[in-house]
Every structure is written in C-alpha cells, then in structure tokens.
C-alpha cells in the first residue's frame, strides 16, 4: 500500500514538474502552470499553517468586530455617510442568508449604542487598541506568507494602521456609491434595455461586488506585508481571491439552505457555529490569495515551499562570499543600497536558503542590518578577511557532541592539509581586495 502511494506521488510529481505538458503547446503550458500553483497552495494548506492562522484570525475577529465597526461608524458618521455601513456589512454576510441579516441587525444595534460619551476616554482607547491589534494580526499572517521575519516599527505600524482604519471604510463607501450612481444614470439605463449591451451590463452589475472584493484583496496584498509587493502579483492574488470568495460564498449559501435539519439540532447555537465557519472560510480565502500573489512574484518557491533547500558546503561558502561582495559593492556606491531580497534576486536563489548564512555573517559582526533593512558591512572592509567569511559557514555554528570525534591520524592529517590549502588560496586577502580586483 505504501509502495503504491509512493508510485502515485512520483507520477503526480513528474506530471506537475516535468515537461510532458509543456510539450503539448500553449494549452499544455497553461495547464502545467495552473497545476503547479494548485499543487503549491494545496501543499501549504495541508501543512496546517494557513488553516491555523485562519483560526487565529477568527478568534481575533470575534474580539475586534465591534470596535472595528464602531470606529468605522464614527468615521463615516463624521462624513455623513454612516447609513451605508449596514448595507456593506449585509453584503459580506449575504451567504449566511436570514442569519446574516439577523447578525447585521444585532451588530448595528451594538455599534449605534457605542459613542465617545457613553464609553469614556479609557474605553475608547481600549476599543482603538483592539481594532489595531486586529490589523497587526493580519500583518503577521501576511508576513508569514511572504517570509518576512521583521514587522514594521511601532511608530510606523501605529500611523499606517490608523490610516487604514480611517481611509478603508470611506474608500468602500465611495466605490459602492459611484457604482450605484452609474447604475442609475439615464444613459446606462437606456443601454441596459438594448438587446446587445443589456445582458453584458446585467452580468457586470452582478460581478461588481466581487470585483470590489478583488480590489480590496489586491490593496491588502500590496499594503499589509512588510516587504515590496509588485502590483501585478498583488492583482493576480486579488482577482484569484475575489473569484474564490465568490465561489465559496455560493457553495456556503447552498449549504445553509439545505441544512435546515442541522440547524434544528443545534438550535440557538446554529447561528454562532455558522458565523464561525463563514469567518474561517473568509480568512482562509484571504491567505490563499496572498499565497498565490507570493508565488507569482517568487516562482522559485513553488516546488519546495517552506522546505529549506539543502546546500552543499561548497555552495554555502560561495554564497557567503557573494553576499558580502554584493553588500560591499553597494556600500561603495553612494547611490545604491541592497536588501536581502535584492541579493536573492541577483543570485536567483530563495531567501530561505540565504537567511541562515546572512544571519551567521551578522552574528559574527561581518554584516549589519540598518533600520531600513538595508545590508551593510559590519566593519571596515579592509579588516574583513575572506578567510573570516569562509569560517562562518565552515567552522561556526557547530552544536558539537558529548565527546569530540576521535579522528584517525591519517584523517586528521588530511583535514589539516585541506584547511591549510584553503587558507593558502585566500591568503591575507580581504573583502576590500576582492572589490578592488573586480573594479
């Protein structure tokens, strides 16, 4: 049985990553690409991290939903468009059917009762902190997807999060208002009655809410991770996430309609259970879209995912010297700076492979990371020897054992000659010498 499963796995691997489909022409290449993205996303879902983070976001949502809505309501009320909030919320909860309407009504009742006078300064501060914590959790999840280990600084995080809380609700209301205005325009109404453009306009009006969701996803994929995300990649993830959200909504609505007996069993708990499931699916779709955006921008990760590449010692030695070489080159040019992603792009190797080496160089004082996440030499490059760089990956980081190995005399002698030969090859040359030779 195990042998059969292994054979099936090998055949799937060969079909997805081999060139058999690519030889079939354009259709085959498109199918191969789609299968690789599907394979990568399913692998990430089955690994458990995306589902675990989605569950964590559901818990955070339950704590933050009222503060978030109250804050949005306050912003929109100040602009005189607060009545639109209920309509937008009911759109998000539409797949829940009648229960979605009931949840919207209860939430709006609570939100309407929330105001600065009733709560006081301390309670409003707690509400604001809870809302910001929600966005922080989202950033942490996106940073995980994008392999970002360092979050935004506190000051940057606070100002940017507050900006999202202020502009986000207003943007959604304005977008929906413009769409409503266009739909009520006399010219649009006239075109909608024609035989040719009528069906097209009807279909586009039904697709509009999902396009808005796709646009919102695209914005989040570009803005939330603490790294540079290309618009094209964010758009791919946003459109895929919007389509998946619409599909999941249709399936979930059908499930709700056909689960009357289950609701009767769970009685009053049914509405809570259904809401939790819907929130979980929403967060999972959001993270899946972000994962697709990441893979579109970094296709080198498609096959291995988060599995750390196994590198030979020779490869690690070359990478260590090449990292320092690129950092030194950029440091000598006042117009340039280099980040870890730039090094990955220049060497065409995933950051997952470079991160341990860069960390080792930093821990040994050969490399330093600025507040802007730029890489710079840890000290004067004329005082960084090539032998010192190599020793980071050759000698440092050993955990050792209870007893040192008892080498035979011949092996100890050979090892000494190898070390001496390497030291003789690099000699007393420094990083500055290597840069001088290149220039």
C-alpha positions as CSV (number, residue, x, y, z in Angstrom):
1,X,0.0,0.0,0.0
2,X,2.8,2.4,0.9
3,X,4.6,1.5,-2.3
4,X,1.5,2.2,-4.3
5,X,1.1,5.6,-2.6
6,X,4.7,6.4,-3.3
7,X,4.4,5.5,-7.0
8,X,1.3,7.7,-7.3
9,X,3.1,10.5,-5.7
10,X,6.1,10.2,-8.0
11,X,3.8,10.2,-11.1
12,X,1.9,13.3,-9.9
13,X,5.3,15.0,-9.2
14,X,6.5,14.1,-12.7
15,X,3.3,15.3,-14.3
16,X,3.3,18.6,-12.4
17,X,7.0,19.5,-12.5
18,X,8.1,17.6,-15.7
19,X,8.0,19.0,-19.2
20,X,5.4,16.5,-20.6
21,X,2.6,19.0,-20.5
22,X,4.7,21.9,-21.8
23,X,5.5,19.9,-25.0
24,X,1.8,20.0,-25.9
25,X,1.9,23.7,-26.8
26,X,0.3,26.7,-25.3
27,X,-2.6,24.9,-23.7
28,X,-0.2,22.4,-22.1
29,X,2.0,25.2,-20.7
30,X,-1.1,27.0,-19.2
31,X,-2.3,23.7,-17.7
32,X,1.1,22.9,-16.2
33,X,1.4,26.4,-14.7
34,X,-2.1,26.1,-13.2
35,X,-1.3,22.6,-11.8
36,X,1.9,23.9,-10.2
37,X,0.1,26.8,-8.4
38,X,-2.7,24.4,-7.3
39,X,-0.1,21.9,-6.1
40,X,1.8,24.5,-4.1
41,X,-1.4,26.0,-2.5
42,X,-2.8,22.6,-1.5
43,X,0.6,21.6,0.0
44,X,0.6,24.8,2.1
45,X,-3.0,24.2,3.2
46,X,-2.3,20.6,4.2
47,X,0.8,21.7,6.1
48,X,-1.6,23.3,8.6
49,X,-0.1,26.8,9.0
50,X,-2.6,28.6,6.8
51,X,-5.6,26.9,8.5
52,X,-4.1,27.5,11.9
53,X,-3.6,31.3,11.2
54,X,-7.1,31.5,9.8
55,X,-8.5,30.1,13.0
56,X,-6.4,32.6,15.0
57,X,-7.8,35.4,12.9
58,X,-11.4,34.2,13.6
59,X,-10.7,34.5,17.3
60,X,-9.3,37.9,16.8
61,X,-12.2,38.9,14.7
62,X,-14.7,38.0,17.4
63,X,-12.9,40.3,19.8
64,X,-12.4,43.1,17.3
65,X,-15.5,43.2,15.2
66,X,-17.5,45.6,17.4
67,X,-14.5,48.0,17.9
68,X,-13.7,48.0,14.2
69,X,-17.3,48.6,13.2
70,X,-17.7,51.3,15.9
71,X,-14.6,53.1,14.7
72,X,-15.7,52.8,11.0
73,X,-19.1,54.1,12.0
74,X,-17.6,57.1,13.8
75,X,-15.5,58.0,10.7
76,X,-18.5,57.6,8.3
77,X,-20.8,59.4,10.7
78,X,-18.5,62.4,10.7
79,X,-18.7,62.4,6.9
80,X,-22.4,62.0,6.8
81,X,-22.4,58.6,5.1
82,X,-22.8,56.3,8.1
83,X,-26.0,54.8,6.8
84,X,-24.1,52.9,4.1
85,X,-22.2,50.8,6.7
86,X,-25.2,48.4,7.3
87,X,-25.6,47.8,3.5
88,X,-21.9,47.0,3.1
89,X,-21.9,44.7,6.1
90,X,-25.0,42.8,4.9
91,X,-23.2,42.2,1.6
92,X,-20.3,40.5,3.3
93,X,-22.7,38.3,5.4
94,X,-25.1,37.7,2.5
95,X,-24.1,33.9,2.2
96,X,-25.5,33.4,5.7
97,X,-29.0,34.1,4.4
98,X,-31.5,35.1,7.0
99,X,-29.0,34.6,9.7
100,X,-26.7,37.1,8.0
101,X,-29.5,39.7,8.2
102,X,-30.0,39.0,11.9
103,X,-26.3,39.2,12.7
104,X,-26.1,42.5,10.8
105,X,-29.0,43.9,12.7
106,X,-27.6,42.9,16.1
107,X,-24.1,44.3,15.3
108,X,-25.5,47.6,14.1
109,X,-27.6,47.9,17.2
110,X,-24.5,47.5,19.3
111,X,-22.5,49.9,17.1
112,X,-25.2,52.5,17.3
113,X,-25.0,52.4,21.1
114,X,-21.3,52.9,21.0
115,X,-20.2,56.6,21.3
116,X,-17.4,58.5,22.9
117,X,-19.7,60.0,25.6
118,X,-21.0,56.7,26.8
119,X,-17.7,54.8,26.8
120,X,-15.3,57.4,28.1
121,X,-11.7,58.0,27.1
122,X,-10.3,54.8,28.6
123,X,-12.9,52.5,27.0
124,X,-12.4,54.2,23.6
125,X,-8.6,53.8,23.9
126,X,-9.2,50.0,24.6
127,X,-11.5,49.9,21.6
128,X,-8.9,51.5,19.4
129,X,-6.2,49.2,20.7
130,X,-8.3,46.2,19.9
131,X,-9.0,47.4,16.4
132,X,-5.3,48.0,15.7
133,X,-4.4,44.6,17.2
134,X,-6.7,43.0,14.6
135,X,-4.7,44.7,11.7
136,X,-1.5,43.7,13.4
137,X,-2.6,40.0,13.4
138,X,-3.4,40.3,9.7
139,X,0.1,41.8,9.0
140,X,1.8,39.0,10.9
141,X,-0.1,36.4,8.8
142,X,0.9,38.1,5.6
143,X,4.5,38.4,6.8
144,X,4.5,34.7,7.3
145,X,3.3,34.1,3.8
146,X,5.9,36.5,2.4
147,X,8.8,35.1,4.5
148,X,9.2,38.4,6.4
149,X,10.6,38.0,9.9
150,X,10.8,41.6,10.9
151,X,7.5,43.5,11.4
152,X,7.0,47.3,11.0
153,X,8.4,49.5,13.7
154,X,5.9,50.6,16.4
155,X,5.6,54.2,15.2
156,X,5.2,53.2,11.5
157,X,2.7,50.4,12.5
158,X,0.6,52.8,14.5
159,X,0.4,55.6,11.9
160,X,-0.2,53.2,8.9
161,X,-2.8,51.1,10.8
162,X,-4.6,54.3,11.8
163,X,-4.6,55.4,8.1
164,X,-6.2,52.1,7.1
165,X,-8.9,52.5,9.7
166,X,-9.7,56.0,8.6
167,X,-9.5,55.6,4.8
168,X,-10.7,51.9,4.4
169,X,-14.4,52.4,5.3
170,X,-14.6,55.6,3.3
171,X,-13.0,54.0,0.2
172,X,-15.5,51.2,0.2
173,X,-18.5,53.5,0.6
174,X,-17.2,55.9,-2.1
175,X,-16.6,52.9,-4.5
176,X,-20.1,51.5,-3.9
177,X,-21.6,55.0,-4.2
178,X,-20.0,55.6,-7.6
179,X,-21.2,52.2,-8.8
180,X,-24.8,53.0,-7.7
181,X,-24.6,56.4,-9.4
182,X,-23.5,54.8,-12.6
183,X,-26.2,52.2,-12.5
184,X,-28.9,54.8,-12.0
185,X,-27.5,57.0,-14.8
186,X,-30.0,57.6,-17.6
187,X,-27.6,56.6,-20.3
188,X,-26.7,53.3,-18.5
189,X,-30.4,52.6,-18.0
190,X,-31.0,53.2,-21.7
191,X,-28.1,50.9,-22.7
192,X,-29.3,48.2,-20.3
193,X,-32.6,48.0,-22.2
194,X,-30.9,47.2,-25.5
195,X,-30.6,43.6,-26.7
196,X,-26.8,43.7,-27.2
197,X,-25.5,45.6,-24.2
198,X,-28.3,44.7,-21.8
199,X,-27.1,41.2,-20.8
200,X,-23.5,42.4,-20.6
201,X,-24.4,45.3,-18.2
202,X,-26.6,42.9,-16.2
203,X,-23.7,40.4,-15.8
204,X,-21.2,43.2,-15.0
205,X,-23.5,44.6,-12.3
206,X,-23.7,41.2,-10.6
207,X,-19.9,40.9,-10.8
208,X,-19.3,44.4,-9.4
209,X,-19.4,43.4,-5.6
210,X,-16.9,40.6,-6.3
211,X,-14.6,42.9,-8.3
212,X,-14.7,45.3,-5.3
213,X,-13.7,42.4,-3.0
214,X,-10.9,41.5,-5.5
215,X,-9.7,45.2,-5.5
216,X,-9.8,45.2,-1.6
217,X,-7.7,42.0,-1.6
218,X,-5.2,43.5,-4.0
219,X,-4.8,46.5,-1.8
220,X,-4.2,44.4,1.3
221,X,-1.7,42.2,-0.5
222,X,0.3,45.2,-1.6
223,X,0.0,47.2,1.7
224,X,0.0,44.8,4.6
225,X,3.2,42.7,4.2
226,X,6.3,44.4,5.4
227,X,8.0,44.0,2.0
228,X,7.8,45.2,-1.5
229,X,4.9,43.6,-3.5
230,X,4.6,44.1,-7.2
231,X,1.2,45.4,-8.4
232,X,0.9,42.6,-11.0
233,X,1.4,39.9,-8.4
234,X,-1.0,41.6,-5.9
235,X,-3.6,41.9,-8.7
236,X,-3.2,38.2,-9.6
237,X,-3.7,37.2,-6.0
238,X,-6.6,39.7,-5.5
239,X,-8.5,38.5,-8.6
240,X,-8.0,34.9,-7.7
241,X,-9.0,35.6,-4.1
242,X,-12.1,37.5,-5.2
243,X,-13.2,34.7,-7.5
244,X,-12.6,32.1,-4.8
245,X,-14.5,34.2,-2.3
246,X,-17.5,34.4,-4.7
247,X,-17.3,30.7,-5.3
248,X,-17.1,29.8,-1.6
249,X,-20.0,32.2,-1.0
250,X,-22.2,30.4,-3.5
251,X,-21.3,26.9,-2.1
252,X,-21.8,28.1,1.5
253,X,-25.2,29.6,0.7
254,X,-26.3,26.4,-0.8
255,X,-25.1,24.5,2.3
256,X,-27.1,26.9,4.6
257,X,-30.2,26.5,2.5
258,X,-30.0,22.7,2.6
259,X,-29.0,22.3,6.3
260,X,-32.3,23.0,8.0
261,X,-32.2,19.8,10.0
262,X,-28.7,20.5,11.3
263,X,-29.9,24.0,12.4
264,X,-32.8,22.3,14.2
265,X,-30.3,20.1,16.1
266,X,-28.0,22.9,17.1
267,X,-31.0,25.2,17.9
268,X,-29.8,28.7,19.1
269,X,-26.1,27.6,18.7
270,X,-26.6,27.3,14.9
271,X,-26.1,31.0,14.2
272,X,-22.9,31.1,16.2
273,X,-21.5,28.0,14.5
274,X,-22.4,29.1,11.0
275,X,-20.8,32.5,11.7
276,X,-17.6,31.0,12.9
277,X,-17.4,28.7,9.8
278,X,-18.0,31.7,7.5
279,X,-15.4,33.8,9.2
280,X,-12.9,31.0,9.0
281,X,-13.5,30.5,5.2
282,X,-13.2,34.2,4.6
283,X,-9.8,34.4,6.3
284,X,-8.6,31.2,4.6
285,X,-9.5,32.6,1.2
286,X,-7.7,35.9,2.0
287,X,-4.5,34.0,3.0
288,X,-4.7,31.7,-0.1
289,X,-4.9,34.7,-2.3
290,X,-1.8,36.2,-0.6
291,X,0.0,32.9,-1.1
292,X,-0.8,33.0,-4.8
293,X,0.5,36.6,-5.0
294,X,3.7,35.5,-3.3
295,X,4.2,32.5,-5.7
296,X,3.5,34.7,-8.7
297,X,6.2,37.1,-7.6
298,X,8.6,34.4,-6.4
299,X,8.0,31.3,-8.6
300,X,11.3,29.7,-7.3
301,X,9.3,28.8,-4.1
302,X,6.6,26.9,-6.0
303,X,8.2,23.5,-5.8
304,X,9.8,23.5,-2.3
305,X,7.6,25.9,-0.5
306,X,8.8,26.5,3.1
307,X,11.1,23.5,2.9
308,X,14.7,24.8,3.4
309,X,16.9,23.9,0.5
310,X,19.8,21.5,1.3
311,X,23.0,23.1,0.2
312,X,26.5,21.7,0.0
313,X,29.4,23.2,1.9
314,X,30.9,24.4,-1.3
315,X,27.6,26.2,-2.2
316,X,27.3,27.8,1.2
317,X,30.9,29.1,1.0
318,X,30.3,30.7,-2.3
319,X,27.0,32.2,-1.1
320,X,28.7,33.8,1.9
321,X,31.4,35.4,-0.2
322,X,28.9,36.5,-2.8
323,X,26.6,38.1,-0.2
324,X,29.5,40.1,1.2
325,X,30.6,41.0,-2.3
326,X,27.2,42.4,-3.3
327,X,26.9,44.3,0.0
328,X,30.4,45.8,-0.3
329,X,29.7,46.8,-3.9
330,X,26.5,48.6,-2.9
331,X,28.2,50.2,0.1
332,X,30.9,51.8,-2.1
333,X,28.3,53.4,-4.3
334,X,26.5,56.3,-2.6
335,X,23.6,55.9,-5.0
336,X,23.0,52.3,-4.1
337,X,21.7,50.2,-1.3
338,X,21.0,46.5,-1.0
339,X,18.4,44.4,0.9
340,X,18.2,40.7,1.3
341,X,15.6,40.5,-1.4
342,X,18.0,42.2,-3.8
343,X,20.6,39.7,-3.0
344,X,18.1,36.8,-3.6
345,X,17.2,38.3,-7.0
346,X,20.8,38.8,-8.0
347,X,21.8,35.3,-7.1
348,X,18.4,33.8,-8.2
349,X,18.1,31.8,-5.0
350,X,15.2,31.8,-2.4
351,X,15.7,33.9,0.7
352,X,15.0,30.8,2.7
353,X,18.4,29.5,1.6
354,X,20.2,32.8,2.2
355,X,18.7,33.7,5.6
356,X,20.8,31.3,7.8
357,X,24.1,32.4,6.0
358,X,23.2,36.1,6.3
359,X,22.3,35.6,10.0
360,X,25.7,33.9,10.6
361,X,27.5,36.7,9.0
362,X,25.5,39.2,11.1
363,X,26.2,37.3,14.3
364,X,29.9,37.3,13.6
365,X,30.0,41.1,13.1
366,X,30.7,40.9,9.3
367,X,27.3,42.2,8.3
368,X,24.8,44.6,9.8
369,X,21.2,45.4,9.2
370,X,20.0,49.0,9.3
371,X,16.6,50.3,10.5
372,X,15.6,50.5,6.8
373,X,16.5,46.8,6.5
374,X,19.5,47.6,4.3
375,X,22.6,45.4,4.4
376,X,25.9,47.0,5.2
377,X,29.4,45.7,6.1
378,X,29.8,45.2,9.8
379,X,33.1,47.0,9.9
380,X,35.8,48.4,7.6
381,X,36.0,46.1,4.6
382,X,39.8,46.2,4.7
383,X,39.5,44.4,8.1
384,X,37.2,41.7,6.8
385,X,39.3,38.8,5.6
386,X,38.0,36.3,3.1
387,X,39.1,33.5,5.4
388,X,36.9,35.0,8.1
389,X,33.9,35.0,5.8
390,X,34.5,31.4,4.9
391,X,34.9,30.3,8.5
392,X,31.4,31.5,9.2
393,X,30.0,28.6,7.1
394,X,32.9,26.2,7.6
395,X,33.6,26.4,11.3
396,X,30.9,28.4,13.1
397,X,27.5,27.0,14.2
398,X,28.6,23.5,15.3
399,X,26.5,22.1,18.2
400,X,29.2,19.6,18.9
401,X,28.7,16.3,20.7
402,X,29.4,14.9,24.2
403,X,32.8,13.8,23.1
404,X,35.0,15.2,20.3
405,X,35.4,12.7,17.4
406,X,38.4,10.5,17.7
407,X,39.9,11.1,14.3
408,X,42.4,8.6,12.9
409,X,45.9,10.0,12.3
410,X,45.5,9.9,8.6
411,X,42.2,11.7,8.5
412,X,43.3,14.4,11.0
413,X,46.4,15.0,8.8
414,X,44.4,15.2,5.6
415,X,41.9,17.6,7.2
416,X,44.7,19.8,8.3
417,X,46.2,19.9,4.8
418,X,42.8,20.8,3.4
419,X,42.3,23.7,5.8
420,X,45.9,24.8,5.1
421,X,45.3,24.7,1.3
422,X,42.1,26.8,1.6
423,X,43.9,29.3,3.9
424,X,46.7,29.5,1.4
425,X,44.3,30.1,-1.5
426,X,42.7,33.1,0.0
427,X,45.8,34.2,1.9
428,X,45.6,37.5,3.6
429,X,43.1,38.9,1.0
430,X,40.2,40.9,2.4
431,X,36.8,41.9,1.1
432,X,38.2,45.3,0.0
433,X,40.9,43.5,-2.0
434,X,38.3,41.4,-3.8
435,X,36.2,44.5,-4.6
436,X,39.3,46.3,-5.9
437,X,40.1,43.4,-8.3
438,X,36.5,43.4,-9.6
439,X,36.7,47.2,-10.3
